[in-house]
C-alpha cells in the first residue's frame, strides 16, 4: 500500500511538470516508468512512445519500451526495442540483459546466451545476469554450467538466495542427491507450504511412540511418488497420519504404514511432528543407491479390477493405455504435453488403445472423434482407483510426464514415459530406466520440441512387443 502510494505521488509530480512544460522528455518517460512499475503496461507503452517522439535517441527509453512490449506479450516488438537501445548505447548492460530474456522467450537460445555474456562482460558484478544465465543453461539441459552460474551469482551478492532452488534442481537432475535435497528445501519460498505449530521432523528427532503428519504439497504425481516414504516413517515407531489430495484418498487407503488417511483441508488429529512429503528424501538421506520401494508400493482394488474387466470385455488384442497431456495449468505443460494426433501416426494398428485421460482438450477430442477404435473412458473414471485398475488391465501404459506415470510405477505396472528434451529433475539425464520405478522405461527427446524420434521408437517397440 505504501509503495503504491509513493508511485501515485511520483506520477502526480510528473504530471505537474508536464502541465508547466508540455513535451518534457523526462516527465513523459518517468510516467512510463511509473506505469511499468505499477503493471499498467498499455499506459506505460503510451507514455514511453510519447517520450521517444521528443527524444528519439534515448537508449533508456527504448529499453523501457522493450520492457513494456515484453509485459504485453509482444516479444518480437520487445526485441526490436532492445536492439535499438543497444545500437544507441553499445555498452548498455541492462539492455543486453533484458534482450536476453526476450531472446530466450523466442527460443533464440544461443543468441540469449551471447546477450547474457555481453551484459556480464560490461558489468561483471551483475548477479541477476549470472542467475538468469544459469536459468537459460538449465532450461537447455546444461545443468553443470548452470550450477557454475548460480554459484557465481551468489558469490557476487552475499545474501542473494534466489538461485538456491534452481541450484538444487540441477544437482537433483544430475543425481547429486546429497547437495540437491538440501537446496530443494528452498522451494518453500515458492510453494505455499502449510505451517503448523508442531515442530517439523528433519530425520534427526526420535519418532518412537510419536504421531507425525506427512502432508502433500505439490501435484498429484508428487504425492504418489513420495508417499512411499510413509512406510519407512512408520518403521521408526511413529503413528503416521497421511494428508493427501481428495482424488487420491481411495488409492492411498491401502498404503502400508499409514494409520490414518486425511483429505487435504480436512480436520487433523493431534500430532507431535509434521513433514512435507517432498522433504522426506532429505530426512532419510536418500541416494540413487537406497531409493525405497522402486518395485511398487500401491495396489489396485480387486473389486475395481473386476468391474473394469467386465467393462473392457474379452481381450482380443494387446491393450495399451494412453495418456498424452497433463494439466494445462502446469508451468511446463508446453514442453511435456503431446498432441494425440501426432502420437497416433506412429502407433501400430494391432493394439487396442484405451484412453486413460481424465480430461481431454478440444483438439485432442476432435482427434478421438476421428478414431472411434480408441476406447474413451474419461467420463467413467471417477478417481485414481479406477485408473489404477485400468493400468492393471493393460499390457503397457504409454504416457507423457503426468500423474498416471507415477500411478503405474507405484503399482508396478509397465509404463513408457515420453520425456521432453529437458525433463523434470526426477527423471535424471541420459538413462532409459528410472531408479524410482523399476517398471518404467524412459523415451527422451534428443532435440528440443521434436517428438518425432520418440514417437518412432515407441511405435517400433510396441510393434515388437505385440508381434
PyMOL commands that set and color helices and strands:
alter all, ss='L'
color gray80, all
select helices_A, chain A and resi 2-20+25-37+41-54+59-71+75-88+93-105+109-122+127-139+143-156+164-173+177-189+220-226+229-234+246-252+277-283+302-312+333-336+340-344+362-370+384-393+403-410+425-427+452-466
alter helices_A, ss='H'
color red, helices_A
select strands_A, chain A and resi 199-200+211-215+239-244+258-263+273-276+318-323+351-355+375-376+396-400+415-419+433-434+437-444
alter strands_A, ss='S'
color yellow, strands_A
deselect
rebuild
show_as cartoon
